[in-house]
Structures are given as structure tokens and as C-alpha cells.
């Protein structure tokens, strides 16, 4: 009888556990969502605490199909010593997300150096929402034309803005010495303003203009780093650019690329003394805002990039940019209230051979290259929807469609101003 009671109790215990297991499965979605409040658990938002939270969040995916890192409102300085969010191999059954308090409320101020902000391969269902990636110091600069010669242009860079030497950091050794070094004219005259300079172009009123070749549609002026093909590297990441000369009192002399100067010399000479003309200056940098490859499910929703927005998603499925933004950093302190003319030191989001794309409601202002770019290399490798996006003043194309197949990628209802849509069909 004693053994019978034990056996009966065991059967009862097993049935109870089975019922509990079935209930857990039935309620699993509700019970399994797991949130890490970064400030509550780690005390602050810094590079170290955020990378720790990320590691713990990834580990939690072993027990929870859905994990969220929660960030509060505030401005947080992140002194990066590596990749901020490495999602290589991160595979969520539901979603792994980083959630801010709002695009204009959670501001991550990056000291990025040569590091990627977001990177990874073979990921599944990752997302970033409601935050801004900005920087601790300006990533572009600008000036007024004070002199031109047969081979140079001299600009006065206002106090408070980065010097040209500042923006030439973090380029070596991967980039060529003069790669991505350009300037471009803006104007504060209508339709521009001191708060929002606009790109100078002969197509100022043209909306959704379409071209079919690169780069015939912009007034880029390339400048040189060095007379040497292999200049010395200083501080481990910057070339010694002796052809960008500090003349003192905020004046900088640039040795320009002659192929551009033949066309643009007169435009710059006419800008001497014109207070409405601002020359934006950029230098492409090594690292990316994001570099994602061979994954499924990557979402950026209500995310803004300031200063540096170039990012690449490649060979991935279900990629979404929803109500995202690329815009200039706030005016620099001690800059007299002058606004940045150039938003970023490179282009914006690039999607290479991605399927299930949704790029909806993106706003871009004055990105330093192609503002939105889509690349197809074989039939069917690029598909989805691109709609309701507004892109202004891109240095390259406002939208680049390379290898475009309209049957696979639906592009409609977008607004492009002062830079064109560049459509390059597949041969």
C-alpha cells in the first residue's frame, strides 16, 4: 500500500508538471519577454555598461525568445574601444532589440574612432528603436572662400567648428590618402537659411529628377591629402596631409583636384566675399554606422544618425528602415549659432542584395554621399518596397538604384530635391 501511495503521488506529480508545462507553453510568449533596464541594473549608460548589457541580453536569448535592452531619455557619452553592438550569431526566436525613450530623447554621443557601431553576420531578428546616434564632436566642417589660385582654394573655418585636420583622423590605413576628400557649396539664401543651408545646384527646383550615370550631376570639388602616394601615418589612423595647410587665424589652404577645378574655379572665385555661400568639407572615415551581412530580420525604427550615417546591410532578408532620419548635428558650441551645412561625412544606408526590404518614411538631409543606395547583382537578389521617403541635398544621388529591376523593388511616392534619383539598370 505504501508503494502504491508513492506511485500514485508520483503519477499525480507528473500530471501536475505536465499541466504546468502545457500552461507555460500556452502562455510562453507573454511570460518569455525579458527586459534589461540598463540604468537600473548597471547604474549608468556608458560604453562599458552598454556592452555588458548587450552580452547579458544575448545570453538571455538562451531562455527567452524576446529580449529588450531598455535605455532612458538623456544624453550619454560612449567612449568606444570596440564595436558597440556585435550581433554576429545572435538569433532570436522573437526579437532582440535595443529600445530608447524616443528619437529626440535618447541621444548616444559616440567617440567612435575606428570602430563599427553595429556589426554582425548570421543574425536573426535584431532591432534598434527610438534613439539617435550622434557624436561627441563634429564629423564635418565648413568655411567661407577667401582666396583661389590656379591650383588651390583657401577657406576660413569659423571658430567652434572642427578643423580640417580634425576630420582627417581615423582614415588610415584602409582608405587611400585622398579617398573621399571633397568640398561642396551651400547657400543660406532662399530657399536656404542660416539654420538650414541648402546645396547650390543649377537644378534647385527640380523634384525627383532622374539620371542614369555617375557622377555627372554634382559640383564636388576633390582636394588632395599629400603629394606622396604613401604619406606617413600619424596617431596610427591619420595620414600626414601636408597639402591641407593651416595658415593661421582659421584659414586653411586646400590643393584641389585639377579635373574638378577646371570646371569649378570660377564658381569658387565668385564666392569670395559672398556671405551667403558656405563650403561644406568632408573626409570619408574608416568605420560604419552599421555593417550587417548574411542575416534575416534587421529593423531600424525611429532611429536618427548625425555626423556619420554610412552603413551597409548585405545579403540579408527582411530589412526595414522605418521613419528613420539622417540630419546634421546641432550647431557647435562657441560656433556663434551657425548650423552645420553637411550632415554626415559619408552617405546613408546601403542595401546590397537584400530581399524583403521596407524603407518607409526615411528623412535625409545633406548626407555626404549617396543618401539611400540599393544594389542588385543578379535577378531576384533585391526586392521589397521603398516609399514615402524624403531626401534633400545629398552629395551623391539622393537615391541610387544600381542594377534596378522595378518588378522586384517597388519604388514609389518618394520626394527627392536638389539631387537626383540615379537609376542604373542591370546590363
C-alpha positions as CSV (number, residue, x, y, z in Angstrom):
1,X,0.0,0.0,0.0
2,X,2.9,2.3,0.8
3,X,4.4,1.7,-2.6
4,X,1.0,2.2,-4.2
5,X,0.7,5.6,-2.5
6,X,4.2,6.6,-3.7
7,X,3.4,5.5,-7.2
8,X,0.1,7.4,-7.1
9,X,1.8,10.5,-5.8
10,X,4.4,10.2,-8.5
11,X,1.7,10.0,-11.2
12,X,-0.1,13.0,-9.7
13,X,3.2,14.9,-9.6
14,X,3.9,14.1,-13.2
15,X,0.4,15.1,-14.3
16,X,0.8,18.4,-12.4
17,X,4.1,19.1,-14.0
18,X,2.7,18.2,-17.4
19,X,-0.2,20.6,-16.9
20,X,2.3,23.3,-15.8
21,X,4.4,22.7,-18.8
22,X,1.4,22.9,-21.1
23,X,0.4,26.2,-19.4
24,X,3.9,27.5,-19.8
25,X,3.8,26.7,-23.5
26,X,0.4,28.3,-23.9
27,X,1.5,31.5,-22.1
28,X,5.1,31.4,-23.2
29,X,5.0,34.4,-25.5
30,X,3.7,36.6,-22.6
31,X,5.9,35.1,-20.0
32,X,9.1,34.9,-22.0
33,X,9.6,38.6,-22.9
34,X,12.6,39.7,-21.0
35,X,13.7,43.3,-20.4
36,X,17.1,44.6,-19.2
37,X,16.8,48.2,-17.8
38,X,20.4,49.3,-18.4
39,X,20.4,52.1,-15.8
40,X,18.6,50.1,-13.1
41,X,20.9,47.1,-13.5
42,X,24.3,48.7,-14.3
43,X,23.9,52.2,-12.8
44,X,24.6,54.3,-15.9
45,X,24.7,54.3,-19.7
46,X,28.4,54.1,-20.8
47,X,30.2,52.1,-23.4
48,X,31.2,49.5,-20.8
49,X,27.7,49.2,-19.2
50,X,26.0,49.0,-22.6
51,X,28.3,46.3,-24.0
52,X,27.9,44.4,-20.7
53,X,24.1,44.7,-21.1
54,X,24.4,43.6,-24.7
55,X,26.4,40.5,-23.7
56,X,23.8,39.7,-20.9
57,X,20.9,40.3,-23.3
58,X,22.4,37.9,-25.9
59,X,22.9,35.3,-23.2
60,X,19.3,35.7,-22.1
61,X,18.2,34.6,-25.6
62,X,19.0,31.1,-24.4
63,X,16.0,31.2,-22.1
64,X,13.8,33.9,-23.6
65,X,12.7,34.3,-27.3
66,X,12.3,38.0,-26.9
67,X,14.9,40.3,-25.2
68,X,14.9,44.1,-24.9
69,X,17.6,46.4,-23.7
70,X,15.9,49.5,-22.3
71,X,17.6,52.9,-22.5
72,X,16.2,56.0,-20.7
73,X,16.0,59.5,-22.0
74,X,19.2,61.5,-21.8
75,X,22.5,62.3,-23.5
76,X,25.1,59.6,-22.9
77,X,28.8,59.8,-23.9
78,X,30.2,56.5,-25.1
79,X,34.0,56.3,-25.4
80,X,34.2,53.4,-27.8
81,X,37.0,50.9,-27.5
82,X,35.4,48.3,-29.8
83,X,32.1,47.5,-31.6
84,X,29.1,48.7,-29.5
85,X,26.6,46.1,-30.7
86,X,28.2,42.9,-32.2
87,X,25.2,40.8,-33.3
88,X,27.2,38.0,-35.0
89,X,25.4,34.8,-34.4
90,X,22.6,36.5,-32.4
91,X,19.4,34.6,-33.3
92,X,16.2,35.4,-31.6
93,X,13.1,33.4,-31.9
94,X,11.1,36.5,-31.4
95,X,13.3,39.6,-31.4
96,X,16.4,41.0,-29.8
97,X,16.0,44.8,-29.6
98,X,17.6,47.9,-28.2
99,X,14.8,50.4,-27.2
100,X,15.3,54.0,-26.4
101,X,12.8,56.5,-25.0
102,X,12.4,58.4,-28.3
103,X,14.4,59.6,-31.3
104,X,14.9,63.0,-29.8
105,X,15.1,61.8,-26.2
106,X,17.8,59.1,-26.1
107,X,21.0,60.5,-27.6
108,X,24.1,58.3,-27.8
109,X,27.1,60.6,-28.2
110,X,29.8,58.4,-29.7
111,X,33.6,58.8,-29.6
112,X,33.7,56.2,-32.4
113,X,37.3,56.3,-33.5
114,X,37.9,53.4,-36.0
115,X,35.1,51.1,-34.6
116,X,31.9,50.0,-36.1
117,X,28.8,51.0,-34.1
118,X,26.7,47.9,-35.1
119,X,28.2,44.9,-36.8
120,X,27.5,41.2,-37.3
121,X,26.9,38.3,-39.6
122,X,24.4,35.4,-39.5
123,X,22.0,37.2,-37.2
124,X,18.2,36.8,-36.9
125,X,15.6,39.3,-35.7
126,X,17.5,42.2,-34.3
127,X,16.2,45.7,-33.9
128,X,17.0,49.3,-32.8
129,X,14.3,51.8,-32.0
130,X,13.7,55.3,-30.7
131,X,17.2,56.8,-30.4
132,X,19.8,59.0,-32.0
133,X,23.4,58.0,-32.8
134,X,25.4,61.3,-32.7
135,X,28.9,62.2,-31.8
136,X,31.0,63.9,-29.1
137,X,32.5,66.3,-31.7
138,X,31.7,67.4,-35.3
139,X,32.4,64.9,-38.1
140,X,32.4,67.5,-40.9
141,X,33.4,71.1,-41.2
142,X,32.9,74.2,-43.3
143,X,34.2,77.6,-44.3
144,X,34.0,80.7,-46.4
145,X,36.0,81.3,-49.6
146,X,38.8,83.9,-49.1
147,X,41.1,83.1,-52.0
148,X,41.6,81.0,-55.1
149,X,44.6,80.3,-57.3
150,X,45.3,78.1,-60.3
151,X,45.6,75.0,-58.0
152,X,44.3,76.0,-54.5
153,X,41.3,77.3,-52.6
154,X,41.6,79.0,-49.2
155,X,38.7,78.8,-46.8
156,X,38.1,80.5,-43.4
157,X,36.8,77.9,-41.0
158,X,34.7,79.6,-38.2
159,X,35.7,79.2,-34.6
160,X,33.9,76.4,-32.9
161,X,33.8,74.1,-35.9
162,X,36.2,71.2,-36.3
163,X,39.4,72.0,-38.2
164,X,40.1,70.2,-41.4
165,X,42.9,68.3,-39.6
166,X,40.3,67.1,-37.1
167,X,38.1,65.5,-39.7
168,X,41.1,63.8,-41.4
169,X,41.6,61.5,-38.5
170,X,40.6,57.8,-38.5
171,X,41.2,57.0,-42.1
172,X,44.4,55.1,-42.4
173,X,45.4,52.5,-43.5
174,X,42.3,51.1,-45.3
175,X,41.4,54.3,-47.2
176,X,43.6,55.8,-49.8
177,X,45.2,59.1,-48.7
178,X,42.9,61.3,-50.9
179,X,39.9,58.9,-51.0
180,X,36.6,60.6,-50.1
181,X,38.1,64.1,-49.6
182,X,35.6,66.6,-51.1
183,X,34.0,70.0,-50.6
184,X,30.7,71.3,-51.9
185,X,29.0,74.7,-51.9
186,X,25.8,75.5,-49.9
187,X,23.8,78.7,-49.6
188,X,21.9,80.4,-46.8
189,X,20.0,82.5,-49.4
190,X,16.4,81.4,-50.1
191,X,15.2,78.7,-50.2
192,X,18.0,78.1,-47.6
193,X,18.6,79.9,-44.3
194,X,21.2,80.3,-41.7
195,X,19.6,77.5,-39.8
196,X,19.3,75.3,-42.9
197,X,21.8,75.9,-45.7
198,X,20.9,74.2,-48.9
199,X,23.1,72.8,-51.7
200,X,23.9,75.1,-54.6
201,X,22.9,73.5,-57.9
202,X,21.5,74.5,-61.2
203,X,18.6,72.1,-60.5
204,X,17.5,73.8,-57.4
205,X,13.8,73.4,-58.1
206,X,13.8,70.0,-59.8
207,X,12.0,67.3,-57.9
208,X,12.5,63.6,-58.5
209,X,14.9,64.3,-61.4
210,X,16.3,61.1,-62.7
211,X,19.7,60.5,-64.2
212,X,21.4,57.3,-65.5
213,X,25.1,57.9,-64.9
214,X,27.5,58.7,-62.0
215,X,28.8,61.2,-61.0
216,X,27.8,63.8,-63.6
217,X,25.2,65.7,-61.6
218,X,27.0,67.4,-58.7
219,X,29.6,70.0,-58.1
220,X,32.0,68.0,-55.9
221,X,35.5,69.6,-55.6
222,X,38.0,67.0,-54.6
223,X,41.0,68.1,-52.5
224,X,44.4,66.3,-52.0
225,X,45.9,64.9,-48.9
226,X,49.6,64.6,-49.9
227,X,52.0,64.8,-52.8
228,X,53.2,61.4,-51.7
229,X,51.3,58.2,-52.7
230,X,52.3,56.8,-49.3
231,X,52.3,59.6,-46.8
232,X,53.3,58.9,-43.2
233,X,50.6,57.8,-40.8
234,X,50.3,59.8,-37.6
235,X,48.5,58.7,-34.4
236,X,48.0,55.3,-36.0
237,X,44.9,56.3,-38.0
238,X,45.6,59.6,-39.8
239,X,47.6,60.3,-42.9
240,X,50.1,63.2,-42.8
241,X,48.2,65.5,-45.2
242,X,50.7,68.3,-45.9
243,X,48.6,69.6,-48.8
244,X,45.9,70.7,-46.3
245,X,47.7,73.7,-44.9
246,X,47.0,75.6,-41.7
247,X,47.7,79.3,-42.5
248,X,46.6,80.5,-39.1
249,X,43.6,82.6,-37.9
250,X,41.2,79.9,-39.1
251,X,42.4,80.0,-42.7
252,X,43.1,76.7,-44.5
253,X,44.5,76.2,-47.9
254,X,43.5,73.1,-49.9
255,X,45.3,71.8,-53.0
256,X,42.4,70.7,-55.3
257,X,42.0,68.0,-57.9
258,X,42.6,69.6,-61.3
259,X,39.9,67.6,-63.1
260,X,37.3,69.3,-60.9
261,X,39.0,72.7,-60.7
262,X,38.8,73.3,-64.4
263,X,35.0,73.3,-64.1
264,X,34.6,74.8,-60.6
265,X,37.3,77.5,-60.4
266,X,35.0,80.3,-61.4
267,X,32.3,79.2,-59.1
268,X,34.7,79.4,-56.1
269,X,36.2,82.7,-57.3
270,X,32.7,84.3,-57.5
271,X,32.1,83.1,-53.9
272,X,34.8,85.3,-52.4
273,X,33.1,87.8,-50.1
274,X,29.7,86.3,-50.6
275,X,28.4,85.8,-47.0
276,X,25.6,83.5,-48.2
277,X,28.0,80.9,-49.6
278,X,29.2,78.2,-47.2
279,X,31.6,75.5,-48.4
280,X,31.0,72.2,-46.7
281,X,34.1,70.0,-46.2
282,X,34.1,66.2,-45.6
283,X,36.5,63.4,-45.3
284,X,35.3,59.8,-45.5
285,X,36.2,57.7,-42.5
286,X,37.1,54.1,-41.9
287,X,34.2,52.8,-39.8
288,X,30.5,52.3,-40.4
289,X,27.3,53.2,-38.5
290,X,26.3,49.6,-39.2
291,X,27.8,46.7,-41.1
292,X,25.4,43.7,-41.3
293,X,25.7,40.6,-43.5
294,X,24.1,37.2,-44.2
295,X,21.2,37.7,-41.7
296,X,17.4,37.6,-41.5
297,X,15.5,40.3,-39.8
298,X,17.2,43.7,-39.2
299,X,15.0,46.6,-38.2
300,X,15.8,50.3,-37.6
301,X,12.7,52.2,-36.5
302,X,12.6,55.9,-35.5
303,X,16.4,55.9,-35.4
304,X,18.4,59.0,-36.3
305,X,22.1,59.3,-37.4
306,X,24.0,62.6,-37.1
307,X,27.6,63.2,-38.2
308,X,28.2,59.7,-39.6
309,X,25.5,57.6,-41.3
310,X,27.1,55.4,-43.8
311,X,26.1,51.8,-43.1
312,X,25.8,48.6,-45.2
313,X,23.4,45.7,-45.0
314,X,24.3,42.9,-47.4
315,X,22.9,39.5,-48.5
316,X,20.1,39.6,-45.9
317,X,16.4,39.1,-45.7
318,X,13.6,41.2,-44.1
319,X,15.5,44.5,-43.7
320,X,13.5,47.5,-42.5
321,X,14.2,51.3,-42.1
322,X,11.0,52.8,-40.7
323,X,10.7,56.5,-40.0
324,X,14.5,56.8,-39.8
325,X,16.5,60.0,-40.1
326,X,19.8,61.4,-41.2
327,X,20.4,65.0,-40.2
328,X,23.1,67.5,-39.2
329,X,24.5,67.6,-35.7
330,X,23.4,70.5,-33.5
331,X,25.3,73.7,-34.0
332,X,28.7,73.5,-32.3
333,X,29.3,75.3,-29.0
334,X,31.1,78.6,-29.5
335,X,30.2,78.5,-33.1
336,X,28.1,81.6,-33.0
337,X,24.9,79.6,-33.6
338,X,25.9,78.7,-37.2
339,X,24.4,75.4,-38.4
340,X,26.3,72.5,-39.9
341,X,25.8,72.5,-43.6
342,X,26.9,68.9,-44.1
343,X,25.1,66.3,-42.1
344,X,27.5,63.4,-42.4
345,X,31.0,62.5,-43.6
346,X,29.7,59.8,-45.9
347,X,26.4,58.5,-47.4
348,X,23.5,56.9,-45.8
349,X,22.0,53.4,-45.6
350,X,23.2,51.0,-48.4
351,X,21.4,47.7,-49.1
352,X,23.2,45.2,-51.2
353,X,21.4,42.1,-52.5
354,X,18.7,42.2,-49.8
355,X,15.2,40.8,-50.1
356,X,12.1,41.7,-48.2
357,X,13.2,45.4,-47.9
358,X,11.0,48.0,-46.3
359,X,12.3,51.6,-46.4
360,X,9.4,53.7,-45.5
361,X,9.3,57.3,-44.1
362,X,13.0,57.9,-44.1
363,X,14.1,61.6,-44.0
364,X,17.7,62.5,-45.1
365,X,19.3,66.0,-45.2
366,X,22.7,66.7,-46.7
367,X,24.3,63.4,-46.4
368,X,27.9,63.3,-47.6
369,X,27.4,60.9,-50.5
370,X,24.6,58.8,-51.8
371,X,21.8,59.3,-49.3
372,X,20.0,56.0,-50.0
373,X,21.6,53.2,-52.1
374,X,20.3,49.9,-53.4
375,X,22.5,47.4,-55.2
376,X,21.4,44.4,-57.2
377,X,23.9,41.9,-58.7
378,X,21.6,39.1,-60.0
379,X,18.0,38.7,-60.8
380,X,15.8,38.5,-57.7
381,X,18.5,39.4,-55.2
382,X,17.0,42.8,-54.4
383,X,13.3,43.1,-53.6
384,X,10.8,44.9,-51.4
385,X,9.2,48.4,-51.1
386,X,10.8,51.9,-50.9
387,X,8.1,54.5,-50.4
388,X,7.2,57.8,-48.7
389,X,10.9,58.9,-48.2
390,X,12.1,62.5,-48.3
391,X,15.7,63.1,-49.3
392,X,17.3,66.6,-49.7
393,X,20.7,67.8,-50.8
394,X,22.6,64.6,-51.0
395,X,26.2,65.0,-52.1
396,X,25.8,62.0,-54.4
397,X,22.4,60.7,-55.5
398,X,19.5,61.3,-53.2
399,X,18.7,57.7,-54.2
400,X,20.9,55.3,-56.1
401,X,19.2,52.3,-57.7
402,X,22.1,50.2,-59.1
403,X,21.0,47.1,-61.1
404,X,17.4,48.2,-60.7
405,X,14.6,45.8,-61.5
406,X,11.2,47.6,-61.0
407,X,9.4,44.3,-61.0
408,X,11.3,43.2,-57.8
409,X,11.9,46.5,-56.0
410,X,8.8,48.7,-55.8
411,X,9.9,52.4,-55.6
412,X,7.1,55.0,-55.5
413,X,5.8,58.0,-53.6
414,X,9.2,59.5,-52.7
415,X,10.3,63.1,-52.7
416,X,13.9,63.9,-53.9
417,X,15.0,67.6,-54.0
418,X,18.3,69.2,-55.3
419,X,19.9,65.9,-56.0
420,X,18.6,63.2,-58.4
421,X,17.5,59.7,-58.4
422,X,20.2,57.8,-60.2
423,X,18.9,54.7,-61.9
424,X,21.4,52.3,-63.4
425,X,19.6,49.3,-64.9
426,X,21.2,45.9,-64.9
427,X,23.1,45.3,-68.3
